[in-house]
Amino acid sequence: MKKYRLILSMLAVLLCVMSTGCSSKDTDISSIFGDALPDKITSIEVSGYYNGGVLEPWELTREEIEELNAWLSELLLKHRTYAEGETPNEVWNGGSAYQFNVNDGELSFSWANIDTAYIQYDGERYEIINKSVPPLNLDV
């Protein structure tokens, strides 16, 4: 009888671990930006690289800010870490990357499409799990 209890206990623990998962959970953009996200966004300047060329910075219109905000709010992200020298931009060539500077530096983050799409913020990379067409006609 004790043998069966031990087996049932082990199965219960195994089921619990399997149902909750062992890896980090997907998260949304507000969890990552936290308190750094300004209450009121008045301006966003975009700059970047596309196919090895530097893009001239440009300012988003109010409609474009709303479009970007709607797209960001729908993203599901997974935090990714890489060994030294193994980050996607060190392993892959090409792709595109855009830097978003919100309210003259209150918040700054990047979107990159290298081997897959990422949001980079505060030195960390977050893979975009639910892929979608980026807003603003950003070239990928």
Phi, psi and chi 1 to 4 in degrees:
 res  aa     phi    psi   chi1   chi2   chi3   chi4
   1 MET       -  -41.7 -169.3   66.1  164.7      -
   2 LYS   -62.6  -35.4  -73.9 -175.7  179.6 -177.8
   3 LYS   -61.6  -42.4 -176.0  177.8 -179.2 -178.6
   4 TYR   -69.0  -37.5  -68.0  113.2      -      -
   5 ARG   -62.0  -42.0  -78.8 -170.0 -162.0  156.9
   6 LEU   -62.8  -44.5  178.3   61.2      -      -
   7 ILE   -64.0  -45.4  -68.9  172.0      -      -
   8 LEU   -62.3  -40.0  -73.9  174.3      -      -
   9 SER   -63.3  -42.8  -64.7      -      -      -
  10 MET   -65.1  -40.5  -70.6  173.1   60.6      -
  11 LEU   -64.5  -39.9  -78.5  173.6      -      -
  12 ALA   -62.7  -43.8      -      -      -      -
  13 VAL   -64.1  -44.0  168.4      -      -      -
  14 LEU   -60.7  -44.8 -179.3   62.0      -      -
  15 LEU   -63.0  -39.0  -75.3  172.5      -      -
  16 CYS   -63.7  -45.7 -178.3      -      -      -
  17 VAL   -63.8  -42.1  168.4      -      -      -
  18 MET   -65.7  -37.9  -72.9  174.4   53.2      -
  19 SER   -75.6  -30.0   67.1      -      -      -
  20 THR   -92.3  -20.3   58.3      -      -      -
  21 GLY    83.0  159.5      -      -      -      -
  22 CYS  -106.2  -14.0  -62.5      -      -      -
  23 SER  -101.6  172.5   62.1      -      -      -
  24 SER   -67.0  151.2   63.2      -      -      -
  25 LYS   -84.7  157.9  -66.0 -178.6  179.2 -179.7
  26 ASP   -66.9  150.1  -63.3  -13.2      -      -
  27 THR  -136.6  170.2 -172.0      -      -      -
  28 ASP  -107.5  172.4   62.6   10.9      -      -
  29 ILE   -66.2  -34.8 -159.5   80.7      -      -
  30 SER   -66.5  -29.8   62.4      -      -      -
  31 SER   -67.5  -32.4  -54.4      -      -      -
  32 ILE   -80.0  -48.2  -66.3  166.3      -      -
  33 PHE   -72.4  -32.5  -70.5  161.9      -      -
  34 GLY    53.4 -132.2      -      -      -      -
  35 ASP   -72.6  -10.3  -68.1  -23.3      -      -
  36 ALA   -71.9  -18.9      -      -      -      -
  37 LEU   -72.5  117.7 -170.4   62.3      -      -
  38 PRO   -62.9  144.9  -17.1   27.5      -      -
  39 ASP   -63.5  -40.4  -70.0  -28.4      -      -
  40 LYS  -124.6  121.4 -176.4  175.7 -179.3 -175.2
  41 ILE   -95.3  116.8  -63.6  175.0      -      -
  42 THR  -102.6  -26.1   57.0      -      -      -
  43 SER  -155.1  147.9   66.8      -      -      -
  44 ILE  -137.5  122.5  -62.4  179.9      -      -
  45 GLU  -101.9  135.3 -177.5 -176.8   76.5      -
  46 VAL  -116.8  136.5 -177.3      -      -      -
  47 SER  -139.4  172.5   57.2      -      -      -
  48 GLY   170.3 -168.9      -      -      -      -
  49 TYR  -130.8  141.0  -59.9   90.0      -      -
  50 TYR  -141.6  121.4  178.3   68.3      -      -
  51 ASN    49.7   43.1  -78.6  -19.6      -      -
  52 GLY    83.6   -7.5      -      -      -      -
  53 GLY   -99.8  144.7      -      -      -      -
  54 VAL   -83.6  133.7  176.9      -      -      -
  55 LEU   -94.5  141.4  -59.2  171.8      -      -
  56 GLU   -68.1  134.7  -72.7  -66.6  -41.1      -
  57 PRO   -60.6  147.4  -18.8   29.4      -      -
  58 TRP  -144.3  156.5   72.5   94.8      -      -
  59 GLU   -97.7  135.3 -166.1   82.3   19.4      -
  60 LEU   -78.9  146.7  -63.6 -176.0      -      -
  61 THR   -79.1  169.5   65.6      -      -      -
  62 ARG   -57.7  -43.1  171.8   59.7   44.1 -150.4
  63 GLU   -64.1  -39.9  -66.9   78.7   24.1      -
  64 GLU   -67.8  -36.9  -70.1  171.3  -32.9      -
  65 ILE   -61.8  -43.5  -69.7  172.1      -      -
  66 GLU   -65.1  -39.5  -69.7  170.1    5.8      -
  67 GLU   -64.2  -44.5 -178.7 -176.9  -11.0      -
  68 LEU   -62.9  -44.9  177.3   65.4      -      -
  69 ASN   -60.7  -43.0 -170.9   40.2      -      -
  70 ALA   -63.2  -42.9      -      -      -      -
  71 TRP   -64.6  -46.3  178.6   72.9      -      -
  72 LEU   -60.5  -40.2  -73.5  170.3      -      -
  73 SER   -67.6  -19.1   68.1      -      -      -
  74 GLU   -92.4   -7.8  -66.2  175.6    3.0      -
  75 LEU   -73.7  142.4  -64.9 -179.6      -      -
  76 LEU  -109.9  130.5  -72.9  177.7      -      -
  77 LEU  -124.7  150.0  -52.8  166.7      -      -
  78 LYS  -127.1  125.1 -174.6  175.2  -73.8  -70.0
  79 HIS   -64.1  133.6 -176.6 -110.8      -      -
  80 ARG  -124.9  138.9  -62.0  -70.0 -172.3 -161.2
  81 THR  -122.3  151.6   56.6      -      -      -
  82 TYR  -135.4  149.8  -61.2   91.7      -      -
  83 ALA   -67.9  157.0      -      -      -      -
  84 GLU   -55.8  131.6 -170.4  172.0  -34.1      -
  85 GLY    82.3    3.4      -      -      -      -
  86 GLU  -114.8    6.5  -64.6  -64.8  -41.9      -
  87 THR   -63.8  151.6   60.2      -      -      -
  88 PRO   -52.9  -39.4  -27.4   35.1      -      -
  89 ASN   -71.9  -14.6   60.6  -43.9      -      -
  90 GLU   -91.7  -19.4  -65.9  173.3  -52.8      -
  91 VAL  -101.3  -36.0  176.5      -      -      -
  92 TRP  -106.0  148.7  -64.0   82.5      -      -
  93 ASN  -106.2  151.8  -71.7  -35.7      -      -
  94 GLY    86.8 -155.9      -      -      -      -
  95 GLY    86.1 -169.3      -      -      -      -
  96 SER  -140.3  153.3   53.4      -      -      -
  97 ALA  -148.3  138.6      -      -      -      -
  98 TYR  -128.7  134.3  -63.0   89.3      -      -
  99 GLN  -103.2  131.0  178.4   75.2   27.9      -
 100 PHE  -113.1  118.9  -61.8   88.0      -      -
 101 ASN  -109.7  108.2 -175.2   -1.7      -      -
 102 VAL   -95.9  130.8 -180.0      -      -      -
 103 ASN    50.0   51.1  -67.5   -7.4      -      -
 104 ASP    54.4   41.4  -65.1  -41.7      -      -
 105 GLY   103.1    1.3      -      -      -      -
 106 GLU   -59.2  -35.7  -93.9 -171.9   77.8      -
 107 LEU  -147.5  139.0  171.9   70.3      -      -
 108 SER  -140.5  133.7 -173.1      -      -      -
 109 PHE  -150.6  165.9   66.4   94.4      -      -
 110 SER  -124.5  152.5  -62.2      -      -      -
 111 TRP  -120.8  127.5  171.1   79.2      -      -
 112 ALA  -130.1  142.4      -      -      -      -
 113 ASN  -123.9   99.8 -171.0    5.8      -      -
 114 ILE  -114.0  -87.5  -55.9  168.4      -      -
 115 ASP   -91.8  -26.0   59.6  -31.8      -      -
 116 THR  -153.5  178.8 -168.9      -      -      -
 117 ALA   -92.7  140.4      -      -      -      -
 118 TYR  -135.1  153.2  -60.3   90.9      -      -
 119 ILE  -108.7  132.3  -65.5  -71.2      -      -
 120 GLN  -117.1  127.2 -172.0  169.5   -8.1      -
 121 TYR  -147.2  134.0  171.9   68.8      -      -
 122 ASP    54.1   39.6 -159.6   23.9      -      -
 123 GLY    78.7    3.2      -      -      -      -
 124 GLU  -114.5  151.2  -59.5  -66.5  -33.1      -
 125 ARG  -109.9  139.6  -69.5 -176.8 -170.4  -85.0
 126 TYR  -129.8  116.2  -59.1   88.0      -      -
 127 GLU   -73.3  136.7 -179.3 -179.4   -8.3      -
 128 ILE   -81.4  115.4  -61.6  173.9      -      -
 129 ILE   -81.1  -47.1  -58.5  -57.8      -      -
 130 ASN   -93.3   85.9   58.8  -27.3      -      -
 131 LYS   -58.8  139.3  -52.6  -74.6 -171.2  -73.3
 132 SER  -152.0  164.5   63.3      -      -      -
 133 VAL   -68.1  126.4  176.1      -      -      -
 134 PRO   -66.8  153.3   20.9  -27.1      -      -
 135 PRO   -76.6  179.1   32.0  -37.2      -      -
 136 LEU    66.0   16.9  -45.6  173.0      -      -
 137 ASN    55.8   35.5  -64.0  -40.6      -      -
 138 LEU   -66.5  130.9  -63.1  178.1      -      -
 139 ASP   -71.7  135.1  -67.9  -43.0      -      -
 140 VAL  -115.2      -  -66.1      -      -      -
